[in-house]
Amino acid sequence: ATCVPAEAACIASANAAVVSGDPDPYLSVTPTLPTPSALIAPLLRLSERNEAMAFSSADLLVGAFRRADQDARTGAISALVAAVAGQLAQLTHGDDKETHSKRLRTAVHLLTLVLVTDVDAREVAAAEGLVDLALGHLETFLPQHRAGGGNAVLPGWTT
């Protein structure tokens, strides 16, 4: 079994308390919640495996934003935009188009749900270059659209 560093520290602290003879070691440990940025990778993996989980993942992430400071919120939104950018790059230059297309669709879906729910996140995402990133990649379909007589199909991540 694997654990995140915060869990490992909590377990180590509790184990030390047991060794020291503390009568209730788990009550002497102060639990900490993960930062919004720490939630992104697991939420993306969860949403990738089950697309319906994107809605709950977005709710959880927005809830984490509410208890976080502005720097943590900005960092998490930047990480989501970076996830989209990374998957766009992998889709363009990578070798496994199907996997990266699914991961891109998941990242865009989660980011879109967060942006719909959290108005303040929109400004941060725009400042991170999300608009230029999305428009730049959508423009690549203009030649296909013209060459196909107007019948080029946009990729799934755009919907």
N, C-alpha and C positions, 0 to 999 in steps of 0.2 A: 504494500500500500504506500502511496506517496502522500505527502502533505505539503501544504504551502508553508513558507517560512514562518508566518504568524502562528500557524497551528503547531509547528515544530517548537517554537519558543514557548508556547503555552504548555505543551506536553513536557518539555524539559523543565520548566519552572515547577510544574505540578509534581514531577518525579523527584526533583530536588527537595520539595516540601515533604514528600512522603519519607524520604531518607532522613530528613532532619527531625522527624517525629511530629510534624504539624498534625493535629487531630483531624482537620478537614482541609486537605491540601487544595482541592478544587475550588473551594470558596475563597482561598487566599490569592488566587490568580485572577487578574483583571483581564477579561476577554477584550479583544480588539476586533473591529470589523475591517474587512479589506478596503483598500482605497478604490475609488471608481476605476482607475486605470488597471488595477489588479483583477477586476471583474471582467474586463473586455475579452481577453483570450478565452477563458472558459465559456463565457456567454456566446461568443462566436462559434465555438466548437459545438455547443449544445444546440444552437439554432441551425447549424449546418446539418446536424443529424436529424433534426425534427423542425421543419420550417415553422410550425405553429408555435414553437417555443420562443420565437423572435418577439412576440407580443409581451410575454411575461418577462423576457430578458430586458426589453426596453423599459418596462415598468420598474424592474429591479434597479436598473442603471440610473434612471431618473430619480428614484428614491435615494440612491447613493449620492447623487448630485446634491440633493437637498441638505444632506448632513455634512457635505464636504465644503472646504473653503474654495475660493475662486481659482486658486492655482491648481488644485486637484481637479476641479471641473474642466478647466482649460486643458490640462494634460490629458484627461480622458477623452475629450472630444478630439483633440489633436491625434490621439492614438487611433480613434475610430476612422478619422480622415486618412491617416497613414495606412490603416488596414485596407481601405478602399484603393488608395494609390498603389499599394504594394500588389494587390491582386490584379489591378489594371495592368501594371507592368508585367506581372507573371503571365497574364493572359496574352499580352502582346508578344513577349519574348520567351516565355516558358515553353516547356515541351508537353505538358499535360493540360490541354485546353479544357477538357471536360471538368476536371477537378477545380481548376482556377476559375472557371465560369461559375461553378456552384458556390465557391467561396466568395467570389465577387458579389454574386446575387445576395448571399447571406449578409455580407458586410454592408452593402447598400441598403438592404431591407432594415437591418438593425439601426443604422444611422438615420434613415428616413423616419422610422418610428420615434427615435429620440428627438429629432428635429421637429416633428409634428407636436410632440408633447411638451418639449422644453423650448420656449421661445428664445430664451437667452443663449441657448446652444447654437442657434442659427448664426448669430453674429460671430461667434468663435469659429464655427466651421467655414464661414465665408472668409474670415481673416486668414484661415489656414489654406485658402486657395481651392476650396471644394468646387466652387462655381466654375472657375477656369479649368479645373481638372475634368469635370464632367462634360463641359461643353467641348473641350479639346478632343475628348474621345468620341463624343457623339458626331463631331465633324468628320471623323474618318469614314462615316457611313454615307456622306453626301455623294462621293464618286460611285459607290455601289448603287445608290438610289438612282442616280442619273443613268448609269450603265444598264441597270435592270429595267429601265422604262418606268421607274417609280414603284417597282415591286420589291425592293430590298427590304428584308426583315430586320428590325432592330433586335439586338440581343436581349435576353431575358432580364439582365440587370437594370434595364431602363424602365421596366414597368413596375 
